[in-house]
């Protein structure tokens, strides 16, 4: 943050006018007498994530490329059927990656020899009922899924939470401006400009959100916890 006197801004005006053709000024000029104060503030609020996105896939190996692909297709079909039975909508399932790679055996001073092929097919699955997603993951593993990555927890519709964070950022900036004004023997006259520098819509997953429960009937559990929604603003004030 910085504290600038209007006199210094006005003193720079002739130079800015002289060099306008090469480097036009983008700093808004303050018409009234006073002091310019720039504040950067971050506002925040919290929400419980309501969407979990997980990558689930099947990796298979076979002596031939066709065999690896055929086995992979069969197991992935069972995984997709399990997702359908669990009520996951088609719009919440998307192919994330498909690959077929040769597997080599290496030796000293001899060319690599292909020993087989590895096929991989991964889908991105969005769970809108986080409490049920753990049980669905267990069902996927039973049906042949052997690659699980995630979850990435997020907020489906973060607009209202972002607006709360914006209001909080303005409130924080105003409070800080009042503090500087009082310390300088002045008062806040008005807001000159507001610029939004960035936002976090709560997409970062909380730590330890994906874990296995203990006990004889262990089942995968996903705990959504809370996530922070933040917005950072730069606010310019006029002080007198």
N, C-alpha and C positions, 0 to 999 in steps of 0.2 A: 504494500500500500504506500501511497505517497501523498505529501501535502504540498500543494503548489499555490503560490501567490498569483493573483490576477495580474499584478503589475508585471511579473515575469512573463506571463502569457502575452500581454499586450506589447511588451518590449520585443518579443520575437516576431511580431506581426510584420514589420517592414521587411525583414529578411525573408519571411515566408512569401510575401508578395513579390519580392525580387526574383525568387527562385520558383515561382508558381509554374513556369513552363516545363521545368525539369522534374520537380518533386512536389506536386500539389499536396497541401496539408489535408489530413483526414481527421484532425482533432477538432471537435466542435468548439467554437468560440463562445465565451460567456459574455453576454452583453452587459449585465449588471456588475457593479463593483462587488468584490467578495473574494473568497478563497475557495479553490477547487480541491475536493478531497475524493480520492478514488479508493473504494473498498471492494475487496474480493471476499465473498462469503459463501459457504456451503450450507444449504438447508437439507434436512433429512426427515424421513418418516420410516415406519417399519410396516411390513406386511408378512403374512404367512404365504409362502409359495403355494400355488394351486395347480401347477403343471410340472411334471417330471419327464425329461427326455432322456432316453437310454438307447445305446447302440447294442443290438443283439445280433450275433452272427453264427455262421457254421463254417468250420474249417475242416476239410477232408483231404486225405492223401491216398494216392493210388499209383500203381505202376504205370498206368497210361493216363494221358490227359483226358480222354473221353470218360474213362472210369471215374476219375476224380470229380469231373463236372457232373456226371450222372448221379453219383452218390450225394454230392452236395445239393443238387436240385431236389432230390427225394427228401433229404432231411430238412431243407429249408421249407418245402411245401408243408411238412408237418408243423414246423414252427409257425408259419403263417396261418394254418388252420387253428392252432391253439390260440393265437391272438384274436382270430375271428370269434371263436367260441367264448373268449373272455369279454367280448363286447367292445374291443378296440375298433374304432371306426377306420374305414379305409383311408380317409383323409389324414389320419394320424400315423400312417405307416408309409415310409419312403425308403427306397433303396439308397444306401449310403456308399457302398463300395462293392465292386465285383472284381476278382483277380484270379489269374491262373499262372502259377510260377513253377518252373522246373526245379527239382531238387538235385543237387550235385554231390558226388563223392570226389574228394580231392586227395591227391597223392603227390609225392615228391617227384619232380621232373617228368610228370606225365600230364596230359590234358585232363581237365575235369570230365567226369563221366556222369551223365544223367541217370539217376536211380529211380526217378518217379516224378510225380507232379502233385502240387498242392493247390487246391481250389478254395477260395474264400468268398463268401457272400454275406454282407452285413446290411441290416436295415436299421433305420432310425425310427424309434417308436415313442410316441408322445402319450403319456398317461394323464388323463384329466382327473382321475380319482386316485390321488397319491396313496391313500390308505390301502388300495387294492393292488398297487403295482408290484409289491413284493411277492405276493402269491402268484401273480402272473409270471414273474421272472422264474419262480420255481417250476412252474408248468412248462415254460420254454426250455429250461435245462433238461427236463424229463423227456421232451420231444426232440432233443438233439442239438439244441443251441449250446455251443461250447466256447463262445466268446461274448463276454458281457462287459460293457464299458459305460460308466455313469453312476448315478444320474446327474443331469444338469437341471437343477430346480429353478423355476422362474415364475413370474406373475403373468397370467394370461392377458389381462387388460390393465396395464400399469398407469393409464392416463390420469386417473383420479389421484393416485398416490404421488405421481410426479408433480401435479398441481399443488398438492399439500407441501411438498418439498420446496417448490418455487416460492410459495408464500412464506415458508419458514426462512428461506434464504434472504428474502427482502427484509423480514423482521430482524434478522441477525445483523444485516448490513446497516439498517437504520439505527439499531442499538449501539453499534460500534461507532457510527458517525456521531451520534449524540455524545458518546464518551469523549471522542477527540475534540468535539466542539467545546464541551465544558472545560476540558483541560487547557484549551487555548483561549478561554474567555470569550468564546463566540457561541453562535447557535446555528442549527441547521435551517436553512431557508427553504430549500426544495431539492428534489431529485432532478438531475440534469439528464442522465441517460442510464439505461439498464441493458446489459449484454449478457446473454446466456453462454457460458463457456463449455458446458458439458453436463451430461447426466448419466446416472446408473439406474436402470429400471429394475434392479433387483435380480439380475440374472446369475449372480455368483452363487454356487451351491454352498450351504453351510458345511463346515468340517464334520466328518463322521456321520454324514447323512445316510450312507449306504452301509449296512452292517448285517451280520448274521446273528440271530438270536441264539441264546444258549438253552440247552435242554434236550430231552429226548425227541420232542416234536419240533426241532429247530426249523424256523422258516425265515426267509429273507424279510427284513424290515427296512422301511425307508421312513425316516423321521424328517418332516419338512422344516421344523424349527421356524425361525424368523429371519428375514433378510432386510437389509437396509436399502431404501430408495433415496437417492441423493441427486441434487441439482446444484451446480456452482454458477454464481452470478458475479459480474463486475458492475458495481453501481457507483455512479459519479454524483456527488452532492455539491451543492453550493452553500458555503458557510459565510456568516457575517458576524 
